[in-house]
Amino acid sequence: MNSSNHPTLPLTSFWNDTGKCGVSAWVFSTDHKRIGLLYLYSVLISFLVAVLIGLLLKIELMAPGRTIMGPVTYNALFTVHGVLMIFLFIIPGFPGVFGNLVMPIQIGASDVAFPRLNLLSWWLYITGALTIVLSLFTGGGPPDTGWTFYVPFSVRTGTNVSLAVIGVFIVGFSSILTGINFVTTIHRLRADGMAWGRLPLFVWSIYATAWIQILATPVLGITLLLVVAERLLGTGLFDPSRGGDPIMFQHLFWIYSHPAVYIMILPGMGIVSEIFPVFARKPIFGYKMIAFSSLAIAGAGSLVWAHHMFTSGISDMAVLVFSFLTFVVAIPSAIKVFNWVSTLYKGSISLEAPMLFALSFIMLFSIGGLTGLVQGAAATNIHIHDTQFVVGHFHYVIFGGAGFAFFSAMHYWLPKFFGRTYSEKPAMISWGLMFAGFNLTYFPMIILGMKGMPRRYYDYLPEFAPLNLISTIGSWILAAGLAIMMINLFMGLLKGRPFGSNPWGGATLEWTTPSPPPTENFDEEPVVTHGPYDFNRAGVP
């Protein structure tokens, strides 16, 4: 709703709004900022648990033979690691946290279009997460299929796949509702003067992401329900022993899961598009092309799913078509990288923590994108399919890209909503450790894959040992950087120095509000008269 429909309210921080304190006031709140913080706490818990599991997996792989666990435990842990990271952290993280915290304020709205639906989305996320956790300790034990739940193994295994799949289904329903809410909010609740050509680029990225959530996620939901039906009712849709077709499952799964990669990465692209002009003190280069390329990625990214299936026996013509489309979808991403670098060119660059993480995003995402083209070419794909190359590529895109963008956003926006900020020196130390540790962890995987080491294997041949040891040591450095970052953020946001209303010098609407923002975001409805990166007209020096 527009704030013009309400009388002017006192500028009370959303943290201490009268009558809205206590745990129940938070978990039943319809304030988009409180819901965004609830998502933040939830996804960070999932992330940290998944990081600990990842460290255990790397310790197991540091040398050939058994190190700390057996193959059954290893299969269960890498499945749990993938489910937590994909479905409980990176897919809901950007829309749930920063889509809720920042997007309504950036368009001049007092809240999202459907506040109660927004709260329901978070409750569904929590319900799905608890269902997934319950699946680890009930039935036949933790699922061991990998996060993709590939058939026919996911149909035949005695582990508790059904409950885990139902949990993912519930989380997916939460994602659909969030997408509907955000599309409606952006269409209907923009402030006076906030034309489409004046939307911040983060809003454009959230808008494109929301359409993917709405259109692609139902395909995954239907597919997962079919897996449950297969297990419980023996329908025979996917099990070849009953006349089913496992390739059909792969088509259905990747029709969702490849667009889901863009749910993971598009908001991160929007975040760095906000940070670069602020810390380079220059307007964004190529605003329209960055905005349109977000929509192009959302559209074209839905057409390339079968490049995951080049070795499955699909026709040569299908391989040719999907290989071509894979290279086409790289074009809008390349446009973004060109425009980001052009924005930095001759800028007055300030290397603070948000900017360092954003700059890392460009390099790491570019490596992930270029290695993706290696997989998009059919000839090279056959050589590196299902090897550690795929694991390295995926982590460069999702962790090096989306993950570093998420950390950049945490350093950039969270002080705004807490009213206090972190210490800069520990933030820069944590960035240095994370950047070095990340590359030491995942670049050896790319080399291992080119040498032929398969992924998801509990053990490996002795010739792969040196690079696996380097990768494991890199994971420890990465984890140390993560620990320093989390502690520094927690201590800073809890009792750090006060954070002004606009210390970064941003020109978008969230920087016109106090820190932390008031309950209704604005004391009166804003009127937008200029673009989001016009620093001179915004009165920013």
URDA-V578026 format. One record per residue. N is the residue number from 0. RES is the residue in one small letter. SS is DSSP state (A for helix, B for strand, O for the rest). OMEGA is omega in whole degrees, -180 to 180 (none if undefined). Layout:
BEGIN
N/RES/SS/OMEGA  N/RES/SS/OMEGA
END
This chain:
BEGIN
0/m/O/178  1/n/O/-178  2/s/A/178  3/s/A/179  4/n/A/-176  5/h/O/174  6/p/O/179  7/t/O/-177  8/l/O/175  9/p/O/-177  10/l/O/177  11/t/O/179  12/s/B/180  13/f/O/178  14/w/O/-173  15/n/O/178  16/d/O/-175  17/t/O/178  18/g/O/-177  19/k/O/178  20/c/O/-178  21/g/O/-176  22/v/A/-177  23/s/A/179  24/a/A/177  25/w/A/-174  26/v/A/175  27/f/O/-178  28/s/O/173  29/t/O/176  30/d/O/-176  31/h/A/-179  32/k/A/177  33/r/A/178  34/i/A/176  35/g/A/178  36/l/A/175  37/l/A/175  38/y/A/-179  39/l/A/-179  40/y/A/-177  41/s/A/-176  42/v/A/178  43/l/A/176  44/i/A/178  45/s/A/-179  46/f/A/-177  47/l/A/176  48/v/A/180  49/a/A/177  50/v/A/179  51/l/A/178  52/i/A/178  53/g/A/177  54/l/A/178  55/l/A/179  56/l/A/180  57/k/A/176  58/i/A/178  59/e/A/-176  60/l/O/-176  61/m/O/178  62/a/O/177  63/p/O/-180  64/g/O/-179  65/r/O/177  66/t/O/-179  67/i/O/-178  68/m/O/177  69/g/O/-175  70/p/A/-180  71/v/A/178  72/t/A/180  73/y/A/-180  74/n/A/180  75/a/A/-176  76/l/A/-179  77/f/A/173  78/t/A/180  79/v/A/178  80/h/A/-179  81/g/A/-179  82/v/A/180  83/l/A/-177  84/m/A/-174  85/i/A/-170  86/f/A/-177  87/l/A/178  88/f/A/-164  89/i/A/179  90/i/A/179  91/p/A/-170  92/g/A/-177  93/f/A/180  94/p/A/-176  95/g/A/-175  96/v/A/-171  97/f/A/171  98/g/A/178  99/n/A/-175  100/l/A/-164  101/v/A/-170  102/m/A/-180  103/p/A/180  104/i/A/-179  105/q/A/179  106/i/O/176  107/g/O/-180  108/a/O/177  109/s/O/177  110/d/O/175  111/v/O/-175  112/a/O/-176  113/f/O/-175  114/p/A/-179  115/r/A/176  116/l/A/177  117/n/A/177  118/l/A/177  119/l/A/179  120/s/A/179  121/w/A/179  122/w/A/176  123/l/A/176  124/y/A/-180  125/i/A/179  126/t/A/178  127/g/A/179  128/a/A/179  129/l/A/177  130/t/A/177  131/i/A/178  132/v/A/180  133/l/A/-179  134/s/A/-179  135/l/A/-172  136/f/A/-180  137/t/O/178  138/g/O/-179  139/g/O/179  140/g/O/-176  141/p/O/177  142/p/O/-175  143/d/O/-173  144/t/O/-165  145/g/O/-175  146/w/O/-180  147/t/O/179  148/f/O/-176  149/y/O/171  150/v/O/4  151/p/O/-176  152/f/A/-179  153/s/A/177  154/v/A/-172  155/r/A/-176  156/t/O/179  157/g/O/180  158/t/O/-171  159/n/O/-179  160/v/A/-174  161/s/A/-178  162/l/A/178  163/a/A/179  164/v/A/177  165/i/A/177  166/g/A/178  167/v/A/177  168/f/A/-180  169/i/A/177  170/v/A/177  171/g/A/177  172/f/A/175  173/s/A/-179  174/s/A/179  175/i/A/-179  176/l/A/177  177/t/A/179  178/g/A/178  179/i/A/-179  180/n/A/-176  181/f/A/178  182/v/A/179  183/t/A/-180  184/t/A/-177  185/i/A/179  186/h/A/-167  187/r/A/-169  188/l/O/178  189/r/O/-179  190/a/O/177  191/d/B/-179  192/g/O/-180  193/m/O/177  194/a/O/180  195/w/A/180  196/g/A/177  197/r/A/178  198/l/O/171  199/p/O/-177  200/l/A/174  201/f/A/178  202/v/A/176  203/w/A/-178  204/s/A/177  205/i/A/178  206/y/A/178  207/a/A/179  208/t/A/-178  209/a/A/178  210/w/A/176  211/i/A/179  212/q/A/-177  213/i/A/-170  214/l/A/-174  215/a/A/-174  216/t/A/178  217/p/A/178  218/v/A/177  219/l/A/-179  220/g/A/179  221/i/A/-179  222/t/A/-179  223/l/A/176  224/l/A/177  225/l/A/176  226/v/A/178  227/v/A/178  228/a/A/178  229/e/A/-178  230/r/A/-173  231/l/A/-174  232/l/A/-180  233/g/O/-175  234/t/O/176  235/g/O/179  236/l/O/-173  237/f/O/-175  238/d/O/-178  239/p/A/179  240/s/A/178  241/r/A/180  242/g/O/-179  243/g/O/-176  244/d/O/179  245/p/A/178  246/i/A/177  247/m/A/177  248/f/A/-180  249/q/A/178  250/h/A/-178  251/l/A/-177  252/f/A/-175  253/w/A/172  254/i/A/172  255/y/A/-163  256/s/A/174  257/h/A/170  258/p/A/179  259/a/A/175  260/v/A/-180  261/y/A/167  262/i/A/-179  263/m/A/-168  264/i/A/-175  265/l/A/178  266/p/A/176  267/g/A/175  268/m/A/177  269/g/A/-179  270/i/A/-179  271/v/A/175  272/s/A/174  273/e/A/-171  274/i/A/-176  275/f/A/180  276/p/A/-179  277/v/A/-176  278/f/A/171  279/a/A/-179  280/r/O/178  281/k/O/171  282/p/O/179  283/i/O/178  284/f/O/175  285/g/O/-178  286/y/A/-175  287/k/A/-179  288/m/A/177  289/i/A/179  290/a/A/-178  291/f/A/180  292/s/A/175  293/s/A/178  294/l/A/179  295/a/A/178  296/i/A/180  297/a/A/-179  298/g/A/-177  299/a/A/-180  300/g/A/178  301/s/A/-174  302/l/A/-169  303/v/O/-170  304/w/A/-171  305/a/A/174  306/h/A/171  307/h/A/-167  308/m/O/-177  309/f/O/-179  310/t/O/-175  311/s/O/-180  312/g/O/176  313/i/O/-172  314/s/O/178  315/d/A/179  316/m/A/177  317/a/A/178  318/v/A/-180  319/l/A/-177  320/v/A/-176  321/f/A/174  322/s/A/178  323/f/A/-179  324/l/A/178  325/t/A/178  326/f/A/178  327/v/A/-177  328/v/A/176  329/a/A/-175  330/i/A/179  331/p/A/175  332/s/A/178  333/a/A/177  334/i/A/179  335/k/A/-178  336/v/A/178  337/f/A/-178  338/n/A/177  339/w/A/-180  340/v/A/178  341/s/A/176  342/t/A/-179  343/l/A/-175  344/y/O/-180  345/k/O/176  346/g/O/175  347/s/O/-166  348/i/O/176  349/s/O/-175  350/l/O/173  351/e/O/-170  352/a/A/179  353/p/A/-178  354/m/A/180  355/l/A/178  356/f/A/179  357/a/A/177  358/l/A/176  359/s/A/178  360/f/A/-177  361/i/A/-176  362/m/A/-175  363/l/A/178  364/f/A/179  365/s/A/176  366/i/A/178  367/g/A/-180  368/g/A/-180  369/l/A/175  370/t/A/174  371/g/A/177  372/l/A/175  373/v/A/178  374/q/A/178  375/g/A/176  376/a/O/-171  377/a/A/-175  378/a/A/180  379/t/A/179  380/n/A/-178  381/i/A/-179  382/h/A/-173  383/i/A/-180  384/h/O/179  385/d/O/174  386/t/B/177  387/q/A/175  388/f/A/-180  389/v/A/179  390/v/A/179  391/g/A/178  392/h/A/-176  393/f/A/-180  394/h/A/176  395/y/A/179  396/v/A/-170  397/i/A/179  398/f/A/-180  399/g/A/177  400/g/A/-175  401/a/A/-178  402/g/A/180  403/f/A/175  404/a/A/178  405/f/A/179  406/f/A/176  407/s/A/179  408/a/A/178  409/m/A/-180  410/h/A/-176  411/y/A/-170  412/w/A/-175  413/l/A/176  414/p/A/178  415/k/A/-174  416/f/A/176  417/f/A/-180  418/g/O/178  419/r/B/-175  420/t/O/-174  421/y/O/175  422/s/O/-173  423/e/A/-176  424/k/A/176  425/p/A/179  426/a/A/180  427/m/A/176  428/i/A/180  429/s/A/177  430/w/A/-179  431/g/A/179  432/l/A/-178  433/m/A/-179  434/f/A/179  435/a/A/-179  436/g/A/180  437/f/A/-178  438/n/A/176  439/l/A/-179  440/t/A/-167  441/y/A/178  442/f/A/174  443/p/A/178  444/m/A/178  445/i/A/178  446/i/A/179  447/l/A/179  448/g/A/177  449/m/A/177  450/k/A/175  451/g/O/179  452/m/O/-179  453/p/B/176  454/r/O/176  455/r/O/178  456/y/O/180  457/y/O/-176  458/d/O/-177  459/y/O/-178  460/l/O/-176  461/p/A/-177  462/e/A/178  463/f/A/-172  464/a/A/-176  465/p/A/-179  466/l/A/177  467/n/A/177  468/l/A/178  469/i/A/-180  470/s/A/180  471/t/A/177  472/i/A/177  473/g/A/179  474/s/A/178  475/w/A/178  476/i/A/178  477/l/A/180  478/a/A/177  479/a/A/177  480/g/A/177  481/l/A/-179  482/a/A/179  483/i/A/-180  484/m/A/-178  485/m/A/180  486/i/A/-179  487/n/A/178  488/l/A/-178  489/f/A/-179  490/m/A/-179  491/g/A/-179  492/l/A/-180  493/l/A/-176  494/k/A/178  495/g/O/-179  496/r/O/-179  497/p/B/-179  498/f/O/-179  499/g/O/-178  500/s/O/-178  501/n/O/-178  502/p/O/-180  503/w/O/-176  504/g/O/178  505/g/O/-177  506/a/O/179  507/t/O/-166  508/l/A/-178  509/e/A/-179  510/w/A/174  511/t/A/-179  512/t/O/176  513/p/O/176  514/s/O/-5  515/p/O/-177  516/p/O/175  517/p/B/-176  518/t/O/-178  519/e/O/178  520/n/O/-178  521/f/O/176  522/d/O/172  523/e/O/-175  524/e/O/-179  525/p/O/173  526/v/B/-175  527/v/O/-177  528/t/O/-176  529/h/O/180  530/g/O/-173  531/p/O/-177  532/y/O/177  533/d/O/-173  534/f/O/-178  535/n/O/-179  536/r/O/177  537/a/O/180  538/g/O/180  539/v/O/-179  540/p/O/none
END
